[in-house]
Amino acid sequence: REEVYCPAMAPQMETFRGKLLAALVILIALPIWLPFLVIALFLFLLHRVALHVLIWVCWLPRGKNVLLVYSDSPIWHEYMTNQVLPLVKNRAIVLNWSERKKWPRWSLAAQAFWSFGGGNAFNPLVVVFRPTRPAKVFRFWAAFKDWKHGRTESVEAIRRQMLAYL
């Protein structure tokens, strides 16, 4: 049987071979990496549970069940200080993202922020803690992108949801 070379098929064959090689490497490496991934997931969950318990024990008896994080951004600073902060002022631990270099690295508030805030869309943010329940996170960042263009509905919707949850 004679093979015919088709130049148009060459990139597809290279892509297929690359994908096959990548799949083979993953299959070989999986038994090596899987235990590390399981341990990492366990440590992540342990950290989250420990934070919840510490917050329930340290903050809730003092009447603090909200973590509020915002910054000095001209887009949301005034709204957050005038519309959100008064709703939670007496029960909130407040962090200003613009002053994050002053945060004590190992403080419970900073650890809660880093854990529940995540790596994106974390500012401004409100986290509400309730005993024996997972934390409820209200992220305002995306809504403020709309706000910047004159569409205030998203910000108001999150504020209403937060108020209902409080």
FIVEXMAR-866100 format. One line per 4 residues: for each residue x, y, z of N, C-alpha, C, O. Coordinates in steps of 0.05 Angstrom, whole numbers, plus 5000, padded with zeros to 4 digits. Layout:
BEGIN
X/Y/Z/X/Y/Z/X/Y/Z/X/Y/Z | ...
END
This chain:
BEGIN
5017/4976/5000/5000/5000/5000/5018/5025/5000/5036/5027/5016 | 5012/5043/4983/5028/5066/4980/5016/5090/4994/4992/5095/4992 | 5033/5104/5010/5023/5128/5024/5027/5152/5007/5047/5155/4993 | 5008/5170/5009/5010/5195/4994/5014/5217/5014/4999/5219/5034
5034/5234/5010/5040/5256/5028/5022/5279/5021/5021/5288/4998 | 5008/5289/5040/4991/5313/5036/5001/5335/5055/4998/5332/5079 | 5013/5356/5044/5024/5378/5061/5003/5390/5079/5009/5400/5101 | 4978/5390/5071/4957/5402/5088/4952/5386/5113/4942/5397/5133
4958/5360/5113/4954/5343/5136/4976/5344/5156/4973/5336/5179 | 5000/5354/5148/5023/5355/5166/5018/5370/5192/5025/5359/5213 | 5007/5394/5192/5002/5408/5218/4982/5392/5236/4985/5392/5260 | 4962/5380/5224/4943/5364/5240/4956/5340/5253/4951/5334/5276
4974/5327/5238/4988/5304/5249/5007/5313/5272/5008/5299/5293 | 5021/5335/5268/5038/5345/5290/5022/5352/5314/5030/5347/5337 | 4998/5365/5311/4981/5372/5333/4972/5346/5347/4971/5345/5372 | 4964/5326/5332/4955/5301/5344/4977/5288/5359/4973/5278/5381
5001/5287/5348/5024/5275/5361/5030/5290/5387/5037/5278/5408 | 5029/5317/5386/5034/5333/5410/5014/5327/5432/5022/5325/5455 | 4989/5325/5424/4968/5319/5444/4972/5291/5456/4968/5287/5479 | 4979/5272/5438/4983/5245/5447/5007/5244/5467/5005/5230/5487
5028/5258/5460/5052/5259/5478/5045/5272/5504/5053/5262/5525 | 5029/5294/5504/5021/5307/5529/5004/5289/5546/5008/5288/5570 | 4986/5275/5533/4969/5256/5548/4985/5234/5561/4980/5225/5583 | 5005/5224/5546/5022/5203/5556/5039/5213/5580/5042/5199/5600
5049/5237/5578/5065/5249/5601/5047/5252/5625/5056/5246/5647 | 5023/5261/5621/5004/5265/5644/4998/5238/5656/4998/5236/5681 | 4993/5218/5640/4987/5191/5651/5010/5180/5667/5007/5166/5687 | 5034/5185/5657/5058/5175/5672/5063/5190/5697/5070/5179/5718
5058/5216/5696/5064/5233/5720/5041/5233/5741/5046/5239/5764 | 5018/5225/5732/4995/5225/5751/4999/5210/5777/4993/5220/5798 | 5009/5185/5776/5014/5171/5801/5034/5185/5819/5033/5182/5843 | 5052/5200/5807/5072/5215/5823/5060/5239/5836/5064/5245/5859
5044/5255/5820/5033/5280/5829/5007/5277/5845/5001/5295/5861 | 4992/5256/5841/4966/5253/5854/4968/5255/5885/4952/5269/5897 | 4987/5241/5897/4988/5244/5927/4994/5272/5936/4982/5281/5956 | 5010/5287/5921/5016/5315/5928/4991/5332/5924/4985/5350/5941
4975/5327/5904/4951/5342/5899/4930/5336/5921/4916/5354/5930 | 4929/5311/5930/4910/5304/5951/4918/5317/5977/4902/5327/5992 | 4944/5317/5983/4954/5330/6007/4949/5360/6006/4940/5372/6026 | 4954/5373/5983/4949/5402/5980/4919/5408/5984/4913/5428/5997
4902/5392/5972/4873/5396/5976/4865/5393/6005/4849/5409/6016 | 4876/5373/6018/4870/5369/6047/4880/5393/6063/4865/5402/6081 | 4904/5403/6058/4914/5426/6073/4898/5451/6068/4893/5467/6086 | 4889/5455/6043/4872/5478/6036/4846/5476/6052/4838/5496/6064
4833/5453/6052/4808/5450/6066/4812/5453/6097/4795/5464/6110 | 4834/5442/6107/4840/5445/6135/4844/5474/6143/4834/5483/6163 | 4858/5489/6126/4861/5518/6131/4835/5532/6131/4830/5549/6149 | 4817/5526/6112/4791/5539/6111/4774/5533/6136/4762/5550/6147
4774/5508/6144/4759/5500/6167/4770/5513/6192/4755/5523/6209 | 4797/5514/6194/4809/5527/6218/4802/5557/6218/4797/5567/6240 | 4802/5570/6195/4795/5598/6194/4766/5602/6204/4760/5620/6219 | 4748/5585/6193/4720/5587/6202/4717/5584/6232/4704/5600/6245
4730/5564/6243/4728/5559/6272/4740/5582/6288/4728/5591/6307 | 4763/5592/6279/4775/5615/6293/4757/5640/6292/4755/5654/6312 | 4745/5644/6269/4727/5668/6267/4703/5664/6284/4694/5682/6298 | 4692/5639/6285/4668/5634/6302/4675/5638/6331/4659/5649/6346
4700/5631/6339/4708/5632/6367/4717/5660/6375/4711/5669/6397 | 4731/5674/6357/4743/5700/6364/4726/5724/6357/4725/5743/6372 | 4713/5723/6333/4698/5746/6325/4669/5746/6333/4658/5766/6343 | 4656/5723/6329/4627/5722/6334/4619/5729/6362/4599/5744/6366
4633/5720/6383/4625/5728/6410/4628/5758/6415/4614/5769/6432 | 4645/5772/6400/4648/5801/6402/4628/5816/6384/4629/5841/6383 | 4610/5801/6371/4591/5814/6353/4601/5821/6326/4589/5837/6311 | 4624/5810/6318/4636/5815/6292/4632/5791/6274/4643/5769/6279
4615/5794/6254/4611/5772/6235/4614/5779/6206/4606/5764/6188 | 4626/5803/6201/4629/5812/6174/4658/5821/6170/4670/5834/6187 | 4669/5814/6147/4695/5824/6138/4690/5842/6114/4679/5832/6093 | 4696/5867/6116/4692/5886/6094/4720/5895/6083/4737/5904/6099
4724/5891/6058/4749/5899/6045/4742/5918/6022/4726/5912/6005 | 4754/5942/6023/4751/5961/6001/4777/5976/5998/4796/5971/6013 | 4778/5995/5980/4802/6011/5976/4795/6040/5971/4771/6047/5972 | 4815/6056/5966/4811/6084/5962/4805/6090/5932/4809/6113/5924
4797/6071/5917/4791/6075/5889/4769/6096/5886/4749/6096/5900 | 4773/6115/5867/4753/6136/5863/4727/6124/5852/4706/6138/5853 | 4728/6100/5841/4704/6088/5830/4684/6079/5852/4660/6085/5850 | 4694/6067/5873/4676/6055/5893/4680/6065/5921/4663/6059/5939
4701/6080/5927/4706/6088/5955/4682/6102/5967/4674/6095/5989 | 4671/6122/5954/4649/6137/5965/4624/6119/5970/4611/6121/5990 | 4618/6102/5950/4595/6084/5953/4599/6065/5976/4581/6062/5993 | 4622/6053/5978/4627/6033/5999/4626/6047/6027/4616/6035/6045
4637/6071/6029/4637/6084/6055/4610/6096/6063/4604/6098/6086 | 4594/6103/6043/4568/6115/6049/4544/6096/6048/4525/6100/6062 | 4546/6075/6031/4523/6057/6028/4527/6029/6040/4507/6017/6048 | 4551/6020/6042/4555/5992/6052/4566/5993/6080/4556/5979/6098
4587/6009/6085/4599/6010/6112/4578/6016/6134/4579/6003/6155 | 4560/6035/6130/4540/6041/6152/4523/6016/6158/4513/6014/6180 | 4518/5999/6139/4502/5975/6143/4515/5955/6161/4502/5940/6176 | 4542/5954/6161/4556/5933/6175/4576/5944/6195/4591/5929/6208
4577/5970/6199/4598/5983/6214/4602/5971/6242/4625/5966/6250 | 4581/5966/6257/4583/5956/6284/4591/5926/6286/4599/5917/6306 | 4587/5912/6264/4593/5884/6264/4615/5875/6245/4618/5852/6239 | 4630/5895/6235/4650/5889/6214/4679/5893/6224/4685/5910/6239
4696/5876/6213/4724/5880/6213/4730/5892/6186/4724/5880/6165 | 4742/5916/6185/4746/5930/6160/4775/5931/6153/4793/5937/6169 | 4781/5924/6128/4808/5925/6117/4807/5943/6092/4789/5941/6075 | 4827/5961/6090/4830/5978/6067/4852/5967/6050/4875/5966/6058
4845/5958/6026/4864/5946/6008/4887/5965/6001/4910/5957/5997 | 4881/5991/6000/4902/6011/5995/4923/6012/6017/4945/6022/6012 | 4917/6002/6040/4936/6002/6063/4945/5974/6069/4954/5969/6092 | 4944/5956/6050/4950/5927/6056/4979/5923/6065/4984/5903/6079
4997/5941/6059/5025/5937/6069/5027/5940/6099/5046/5932/6111 | 5007/5953/6111/5006/5957/6140/4992/5934/6154/4993/5932/6179 | 4979/5916/6139/4964/5895/6152/4984/5876/6165/5005/5869/6153 | 4979/5868/6190/4996/5847/6202/4992/5821/6186/4969/5811/6183
5013/5810/6176/5012/5787/6157/4996/5763/6168/4981/5751/6154 | 4999/5757/6194/4987/5734/6205/4961/5741/6221/4952/5724/6237 | 4951/5764/6217/4926/5771/6232/4903/5754/6221/4903/5746/6198 | 4884/5749/6237/4860/5733/6229/4846/5747/6206/4836/5733/6188
4843/5773/6207/4829/5788/6186/4844/5785/6159/4831/5779/6139 | 4870/5788/6159/4886/5785/6134/4884/5757/6124/4881/5753/6100 | 4886/5737/6141/4884/5709/6133/4857/5703/6121/4854/5689/6101 | 4836/5714/6134/4809/5710/6124/4806/5722/6096/4794/5711/6078
4817/5746/6093/4815/5759/6067/4830/5743/6046/4818/5738/6025 | 4854/5735/6051/4869/5720/6031/4856/5693/6024/4856/5684/6002 | 4843/5681/6044/4830/5655/6039/4803/5658/6025/4798/5644/6005 | 4786/5677/6034/4760/5679/6023/4758/5698/5999/4740/5697/5982
4778/5717/5998/4778/5737/5976/4787/5725/5950/4778/5733/5929 | 4806/5706/5952/4816/5694/5928/4835/5712/5913/4844/5732/5923 | 4841/5705/5888/4861/5719/5873/4850/5740/5853/4865/5755/5842 | 4823/5740/5849/4812/5759/5830/4785/5768/5839/4771/5754/5854
4777/5792/5830/4751/5804/5837/4747/5805/5867/4725/5800/5877 | 4768/5812/5881/4767/5812/5911/4763/5839/5923/4762/5841/5948 | 4762/5860/5908/4761/5887/5919/4741/5904/5903/4746/5908/5880 | 4721/5914/5915/4712/5911/5943/4697/5884/5948/4688/5870/5929
4696/5877/5973/4687/5851/5981/4675/5852/6008/4684/5866/6026 | 4653/5837/6012/4641/5833/6039/4638/5803/6043/4627/5789/6027 | 4648/5794/6066/4646/5766/6074/4630/5765/6100/4637/5778/6119 | 4608/5749/6099/4591/5746/6123/4595/5718/6134/4594/5698/6120
4600/5717/6160/4604/5692/6174/4580/5686/6192/4570/5704/6206 | 4572/5661/6192/4551/5652/6210/4560/5627/6223/4575/5611/6211 | 4552/5622/6248/4561/5598/6262/4553/5573/6246/4530/5570/6236 | 4571/5554/6245/4568/5528/6232/4559/5529/6203/4548/5509/6193
4563/5551/6190/4557/5553/6161/4582/5564/6147/4598/5578/6158 | 4585/5556/6121/4607/5568/6106/4603/5598/6103/4581/5608/6103 | 4625/5612/6099/4624/5641/6095/4610/5647/6069/4612/5633/6049 | 4595/5669/6069/4581/5679/6045/4596/5703/6035/4600/5722/6050
4605/5702/6010/4622/5723/5999/4606/5740/5979/4592/5729/5961 | 4607/5766/5982/4594/5785/5963/4616/5801/5949/4629/5817/5962 | 4619/5796/5924/4640/5809/5908/4628/5832/5892/4610/5827/5876 | 4639/5856/5896/4628/5879/5882/4644/5887/5857/4635/5904/5842
4668/5877/5853/4686/5886/5833/4674/5887/5805/4674/5908/5792 | 4663/5865/5796/4651/5864/5769/4628/5883/5767/4624/5896/5746 | 4612/5885/5787/4589/5904/5787/4598/5933/5785/4585/5949/5772 | 4621/5939/5797/4631/5966/5795/4643/5972/5768/4646/5996/5760
4650/5952/5752/4658/5956/5725/4634/5968/5709/4637/5986/5693 | 4610/5957/5714/4586/5968/5702/4580/5996/5713/4572/6014/5698 | 4583/5999/5739/4578/6024/5752/4594/6047/5739/4584/6069/5735 | 4618/6041/5732/4636/6060/5720/4624/6071/5693/4630/6093/5685
4607/6055/5681/4595/6062/5655/4566/6071/5659/4551/6072/5640 | 4558/6077/5684/4532/6088/5689/4510/6067/5694/4487/6075/5697 | 4517/6042/5695/4497/6021/5700/4500/6012/5730/4518/5997/5737 | 4482/6022/5746/4484/6018/5775/4468/5994/5785/4470/5987/5809
4453/5981/5768/4436/5959/5777/4451/5936/5790/4442/5925/5810 | 4474/5928/5779/4489/5905/5790/4498/5911/5819/4496/5894/5836 | 4509/5935/5823/4519/5942/5850/4496/5942/5870/4498/5931/5892 | 4473/5954/5862/4450/5955/5879/4439/5926/5885/4430/5921/5907
4440/5909/5865/4430/5882/5868/4447/5867/5889/4437/5853/5906 | 4474/5870/5887/4491/5856/5907/4487/5868/5934/4486/5853/5954 | 4484/5894/5936/4478/5907/5962/4452/5896/5974/4451/5891/5998 | 4432/5893/5958/4406/5883/5968/4409/5853/5977/4398/5846/5998
4424/5837/5961/4428/5809/5969/4443/5808/5996/4437/5792/6013 | 4463/5825/5998/4479/5825/6023/4461/5833/6046/4462/5821/6068 | 4445/5854/6042/4427/5863/6063/4407/5842/6072/4401/5839/6095 | 4397/5828/6052/4378/5806/6058/4392/5784/6073/4380/5772/6091
4417/5778/6067/4432/5757/6081/4439/5765/6109/4440/5749/6128 | 4444/5791/6113/4451/5801/6139/4427/5798/6158/4429/5806/6181
END
